[in-house]
Amino acid sequence: MSLGHGLLDIPKLSGENYRSWNEDLEVYLCLRDLDLCLREPKLADLTPASTQAKKTEHEKWETATRKCIKVIKHAIPEIMKDSITMKATATEYLEAIRVKFESSKKAQSGDLMSKLTTAKFDGNGSTREHLLGLVALGNKIRELEINFDDDFLVTIALNSLPGQYKHLHGTYNALKDKWSIDELITIVGQEEARMNRDKIESANLTLGKGSSSGGPHRNHRGFSKKGRFAPYQTGQGNRGQQGNRDNTGQQDSNGVKCF
């Protein structure tokens, strides 16, 4: 939250932002001088013998409490308002929210951890996009105050890759200085690029062999001059054509052309 901004700049509480939400709320209440009820315990009830100073002090505390609760309720979603029992003081109300968040945090962190550990690269998109998605899941889990080191995330990432990357497991396990997740993303990206080049070269080699294997070509033996395939045309057929030319070209002694 930017300093000096208003109530609307406090983000709505969600399952992933409790820590930052609580910090922004405290800053806002402090800047608006509304945090008296959070800094000072609840005052004793007034009596007929209470002095005017005590009455004024009590009124300030009650006013701060009422305004704090209003701000807190504004900063949480409607569904959460209905699930949290209303409390007499802002401190108690914030504690009830914290307890509710802790219970939902456990369920959410379990769901995120399950997604992280069971994720597999299915070939859609690039390995880089897949690994960055795992990093994003890891960051969400850390935001829920569940910490783990890079070695754990790298191992999960390696296990999520298909069989053609299996050799990277042995390389990683043999290293004294383990890869960071950023180094793994670079290494896997280079390996993916190499495999793609190999596929292209293999395809080109296959196409090259196919084009040199021989086969019918237009105007080569096996095709007529008109381009029609005539595999059974032989020399006899040619002689027959020559004979036809001899017969049709011959004239009788009377000058009459024979057909």
C-alpha positions in Angstrom: 0.0 0.0 0.0 1.3 3.5 -0.9 1.6 5.9 2.0 -1.1 8.5 2.1 -3.5 6.4 0.1 -7.0 5.7 1.3 -9.1 2.8 2.5 -9.5 1.3 -0.9 -5.8 0.8 -1.2 -5.9 -1.9 1.4 -6.0 -5.2 -0.6 -8.8 -7.6 0.1 -7.7 -10.5 2.3 -7.3 -13.8 0.5 -5.8 -17.2 1.2 -2.4 -16.1 -0.1 -1.8 -12.6 1.2 -2.5 -12.6 5.0 1.0 -11.4 6.0 1.0 -8.4 3.5 -2.7 -7.7 4.2 -2.0 -7.5 8.0 1.0 -5.2 7.5 -1.0 -2.9 5.1 -3.8 -2.7 7.6 -1.6 -1.8 10.5 0.1 0.9 8.4 -3.2 2.4 7.4 -4.6 2.4 11.0 -1.4 4.0 12.2 -1.4 6.8 9.6 -5.0 7.5 10.4 -4.3 7.5 14.1 -6.8 4.7 14.6 -4.6 2.1 16.2 -5.1 3.3 19.8 -7.2 0.2 20.5 -4.5 -2.0 19.2 -1.7 -0.4 21.2 -3.6 -0.1 24.5 -5.6 -2.8 26.3 -9.3 -2.4 26.9 -10.0 0.1 29.7 -11.9 -0.8 32.8 -15.6 0.0 32.8 -16.6 3.5 33.9 -18.1 4.1 37.3 -20.0 7.0 38.8 -16.7 7.9 40.5 -14.8 8.1 37.2 -13.1 11.4 36.4 -13.7 13.4 33.3 -10.3 12.5 32.1 -11.0 8.8 32.4 -14.3 9.3 30.6 -12.5 11.1 27.7 -9.8 8.4 27.6 -12.5 5.7 27.5 -14.4 7.5 24.8 -11.3 7.8 22.6 -10.6 4.0 23.0 -14.1 3.0 22.2 -14.2 5.3 19.1 -10.9 3.8 17.9 -12.2 0.3 18.4 -15.4 1.0 16.5 -13.6 2.6 13.6 -10.9 -0.2 13.5 -13.5 -2.9 13.2 -15.2 -1.0 10.4 -11.9 -0.8 8.5 -11.1 -4.5 9.1 -14.6 -5.6 7.9 -14.2 -3.5 4.8 -10.8 -5.2 4.0 -12.1 -8.8 4.1 -14.4 -10.6 1.6 -18.1 -11.0 2.3 -17.8 -14.8 2.6 -15.3 -14.4 5.4 -17.4 -11.9 7.3 -20.1 -14.4 7.6 -17.7 -17.1 8.8 -16.1 -15.1 11.6 -17.9 -14.4 14.8 -18.1 -10.7 15.7 -15.9 -9.7 18.6 -16.1 -6.8 21.1 -12.7 -5.4 20.3 -10.6 -5.0 17.2 -7.8 -7.0 18.8 -10.1 -10.0 19.3 -11.5 -9.6 15.8 -8.1 -9.7 14.3 -7.2 -12.8 16.3 -10.3 -14.5 15.1 -9.3 -13.7 11.5 -5.8 -15.1 12.1 -7.1 -18.4 13.5 -9.4 -18.7 10.5 -6.6 -18.0 8.1 -4.3 -20.6 9.8 -6.9 -23.3 9.3 -7.5 -22.4 5.6 -3.7 -22.0 5.1 -3.1 -25.6 6.0 -5.6 -26.8 3.5 -4.4 -24.5 0.8 -0.7 -25.3 1.4 -1.5 -29.0 1.1 -3.3 -28.5 -2.2 -0.4 -26.5 -3.6 2.2 -29.0 -2.4 0.3 -31.8 -4.1 0.2 -29.9 -7.4 3.9 -29.2 -7.1 5.0 -32.8 -6.4 2.7 -34.4 -9.0 3.3 -32.0 -11.9 4.6 -33.5 -15.1 5.8 -32.0 -18.3 3.3 -33.2 -21.0 5.1 -31.7 -24.0 2.8 -28.7 -24.4 4.8 -25.5 -24.6 8.4 -25.4 -23.6 10.3 -26.9 -20.6 11.1 -23.4 -19.5 7.4 -22.5 -19.2 6.8 -25.7 -17.3 9.7 -25.1 -14.8 8.7 -21.5 -14.3 5.2 -22.7 -13.4 6.8 -24.9 -10.7 8.7 -21.9 -9.4 5.5 -20.0 -9.2 3.8 -22.8 -7.2 6.9 -22.9 -4.9 6.6 -19.1 -4.3 2.9 -19.4 -3.4 3.8 -22.2 -0.9 6.5 -20.0 0.7 4.1 -17.1 1.0 2.1 -19.4 3.3 5.2 -19.6 5.5 6.1 -23.1 4.5 9.8 -22.9 3.6 12.0 -25.3 1.6 15.4 -24.9 -0.1 16.3 -24.9 -3.8 17.6 -28.4 -3.6 14.1 -29.7 -2.9 12.6 -27.6 -5.7 15.3 -28.8 -8.2 14.6 -32.4 -7.3 10.9 -32.0 -7.8 11.5 -30.2 -11.2 13.8 -33.0 -12.4 11.3 -35.6 -11.4 8.6 -33.8 -13.4 10.6 -34.1 -16.7 10.1 -37.0 -19.2 12.5 -39.9 -19.8 14.7 -38.2 -22.3 16.0 -35.9 -19.5 16.7 -38.8 -17.2 20.5 -38.5 -17.6 20.3 -35.1 -15.9 19.4 -36.9 -12.6 22.7 -38.7 -12.6 24.6 -35.5 -13.4 22.9 -33.6 -10.6 23.3 -36.3 -8.0 27.1 -36.5 -8.8 27.6 -32.7 -8.3 29.2 -31.4 -5.2 27.8 -27.9 -5.7 24.1 -28.4 -6.5 22.3 -26.4 -9.2 20.0 -23.6 -8.3 16.5 -23.7 -9.9 17.6 -20.9 -12.2 20.6 -22.9 -13.4 18.4 -25.9 -13.9 16.1 -23.9 -16.1 19.0 -22.8 -18.3 20.5 -26.4 -18.5 17.2 -28.0 -19.4 16.5 -25.3 -22.0 19.9 -26.0 -23.6 19.2 -29.7 -23.6 15.7 -29.2 -25.1 17.3 -27.1 -27.9 19.9 -29.8 -28.6 17.2 -32.5 -28.9 15.1 -30.4 -31.2 18.2 -29.9 -33.5 18.8 -33.6 -33.5 15.2 -34.2 -34.6 15.5 -31.8 -37.4 18.8 -33.3 -38.6 17.4 -36.8 -38.4 14.3 -35.7 -40.4 16.5 -34.1 -43.1 18.7 -37.2 -43.3 15.6 -39.4 -43.8 14.2 -37.1 -46.5 17.6 -37.1 -48.3 17.7 -40.9 -48.4 14.2 -41.0 -49.8 14.9 -38.6 -52.6 18.0 -40.7 -53.8 16.3 -44.1 -53.7 15.2 -43.9 -57.3 11.7 -44.1 -58.8 9.7 -43.1 -61.8 10.4 -39.6 -63.2 8.6 -37.8 -66.0 10.2 -38.3 -69.3 12.4 -41.1 -68.0 12.0 -44.7 -69.1 8.6 -46.0 -68.2 6.7 -42.8 -69.3 5.4 -42.0 -72.7 6.2 -38.7 -74.4 2.8 -37.5 -73.3 3.7 -38.3 -69.7 1.5 -41.3 -69.3 3.1 -44.3 -67.5 3.5 -47.2 -70.0 5.4 -49.9 -68.1 4.5 -52.7 -70.5 5.5 -50.8 -73.7 8.2 -52.9 -75.5 10.2 -52.9 -78.7 7.5 -55.0 -80.3 5.1 -52.1 -79.9 7.6 -49.8 -81.5 8.0 -52.1 -84.4 4.3 -52.3 -84.8 4.2 -48.5 -85.0 6.9 -48.6 -87.6 5.0 -51.3 -89.5 2.0 -49.1 -89.5 4.0 -46.2 -90.9 5.3 -48.5 -93.7 1.9 -49.8 -94.5 0.2 -46.4 -94.5 3.0 -44.8 -96.3 3.1 -47.3 -99.2 1.3 -46.6 -102.6 0.3 -49.2 -105.1 1.4 -49.2 -108.7 -1.7 -47.4 -109.8 -0.8 -44.4 -107.6 -3.6 -45.2 -105.2 -2.5 -44.9 -101.5 -3.3 -48.0 -99.5 -4.8 -47.7 -96.0 
